[in-house]
Amino acid sequence: MTLKISRRSVLQGTAATIAVVSAVPVFGDGFTPSAEMQFEKKYVEVNGSQMAYVDEGNGPVVLFLHGNPTSSYLWRNIIPFVSDTHRAIAPDLIGMGDSDKPDIDYTFADHAEYLDDFIEALGLQDITLVIHDWGSVLGMRYARLNESNVKAVAFMEAGIPPALPAPSLEAMGEPSAQLFGMLRSPAGEEAVLQGNFFVEEVLGKMAVATPLSQEVLDNYRAPFPTPESRKPTLVWPRQVPIAGEPADTAEVITANGDWLYSTEMPKLMLHVAPGALMPPPVVEYVKANASNLEDVFLGPGVHFVQEDHPEAIGRALRDWVDRLPS
């Protein structure tokens, strides 16, 4: 398929990345979003540490992967839509949620190793991936390297080309350039480690269409009570590849893009406007260049779309997974 959108226009489109949208989600009859994590966590040993995960239902495996600074809690209102006909599994990435916090660097490579070994430890096969944020980079990497073990992939607010890797801070647009420049500075380290910036400001204010309740915020705060515990939330934004650095994540995301736009694997893209990682120009690029793709527009949103549109995501996922070939 021919490319219809230039990389420059896509990068300019990311200028809206941390815009705040005023919207009130509308839920249908019989659905009420909950702040409560209603699922009991299970634990499995991975590389000498305990990784926590939700494991609900029976049937084909649907693996939910979160990013920064969230956990399996992000999927609490979505899992019930698929767990009556599928086995829904949602891990807490190492150092996040209720998983252990070993003394590691928390680079992308560290997370990828723990995720690979988590999947192996549980013996997961014929996986349908549902992925978001850094979970999308991890998930697409896994699918690319283990295509025979992945049935399909659903993604939202994913870190993919052509928006990433970014050739420079300036190319990301003013709001993102300011944000990521700050996060790479001593001021960013102070804000994240001392002020829990990613939970309090990014998740709590910048990247949701509707402000989160205190109960929801308290659940997101719980895994990060101390500066030491917040290390993963500082390392993650510093792993975003800008101007070629870090080189390993730039290579992974580039390879993921090559795979995404060439594989015939079934795909579901869920998107919002203006979005953050996936503003409208990125969405249009994906539509023009990915095959075997279905897309669902959820409505107004920024980045943490699961908090603004849980019912729409859940219903779209249920419809899609039920139609996947067995």
ZIZI-V464213 format. One record per backbone hydrogen bond with DSSP energy under -0.5 kcal/mol. CO is the residue of the C=O (numbers start at 1). NH is the residue of the N-H. If there is no record, write none. Layout:
CO,NH ; CO,NH
This chain:
6,10 ; 7,11 ; 8,12 ; 9,13 ; 10,14 ; 11,14 ; 12,15 ; 13,16 ; 14,17 ; 16,19 ; 21,23 ; 23,25 ; 25,27 ; 28,31 ; 36,38 ; 42,53 ; 44,51 ; 46,49 ; 49,46 ; 49,51 ; 50,52 ; 50,100 ; 51,44 ; 52,92 ; 53,42 ; 54,90 ; 56,88 ; 60,87 ; 61,128 ; 62,64 ; 62,89 ; 63,130 ; 64,91 ; 65,132 ; 67,70 ; 71,74 ; 72,75 ; 73,76 ; 75,78 ; 75,79 ; 76,80 ; 78,81 ; 79,82 ; 79,83 ; 82,85 ; 82,86 ; 86,88 ; 87,62 ; 87,89 ; 88,56 ; 89,64 ; 90,54 ; 91,93 ; 93,96 ; 96,99 ; 100,95 ; 102,104 ; 107,111 ; 108,112 ; 109,113 ; 110,114 ; 111,115 ; 112,116 ; 113,117 ; 114,118 ; 115,119 ; 116,120 ; 117,121 ; 118,122 ; 119,123 ; 119,124 ; 120,123 ; 125,61 ; 127,129 ; 127,151 ; 127,152 ; 128,63 ; 129,154 ; 130,65 ; 131,156 ; 132,135 ; 133,136 ; 133,137 ; 133,159 ; 134,138 ; 135,139 ; 136,140 ; 137,141 ; 138,142 ; 139,143 ; 140,144 ; 141,145 ; 142,146 ; 146,149 ; 147,150 ; 149,127 ; 151,266 ; 152,129 ; 153,268 ; 154,131 ; 155,270 ; 156,133 ; 157,133 ; 158,160 ; 160,163 ; 160,164 ; 166,243 ; 166,244 ; 168,172 ; 169,172 ; 170,173 ; 173,177 ; 174,178 ; 175,179 ; 176,180 ; 177,181 ; 178,182 ; 179,183 ; 180,184 ; 182,185 ; 182,188 ; 185,189 ; 186,190 ; 187,191 ; 188,192 ; 189,193 ; 190,194 ; 190,195 ; 191,195 ; 191,197 ; 192,196 ; 196,199 ; 196,200 ; 197,201 ; 197,202 ; 198,203 ; 199,204 ; 201,205 ; 201,206 ; 202,207 ; 204,212 ; 207,303 ; 207,304 ; 209,23 ; 213,217 ; 214,218 ; 215,219 ; 216,220 ; 217,221 ; 218,222 ; 221,224 ; 226,230 ; 227,230 ; 228,231 ; 230,233 ; 230,234 ; 231,234 ; 231,235 ; 232,236 ; 233,237 ; 234,238 ; 235,239 ; 236,239 ; 237,240 ; 240,242 ; 241,166 ; 242,245 ; 245,242 ; 246,250 ; 247,251 ; 248,252 ; 249,253 ; 250,254 ; 251,255 ; 252,256 ; 253,257 ; 254,258 ; 255,259 ; 256,260 ; 257,261 ; 259,262 ; 259,263 ; 266,153 ; 267,294 ; 268,155 ; 268,270 ; 269,296 ; 270,157 ; 271,298 ; 271,299 ; 273,301 ; 276,279 ; 279,282 ; 279,283 ; 280,284 ; 281,285 ; 282,286 ; 283,287 ; 284,288 ; 285,289 ; 286,289 ; 286,290 ; 292,267 ; 294,269 ; 296,271 ; 296,298 ; 299,273 ; 301,275 ; 303,305 ; 304,307 ; 304,308 ; 305,309 ; 309,313 ; 310,314 ; 311,315 ; 312,316 ; 313,317 ; 314,318 ; 315,319 ; 316,320 ; 317,321 ; 318,322 ; 319,323 ; 320,323 ; 320,324 ; 321,324
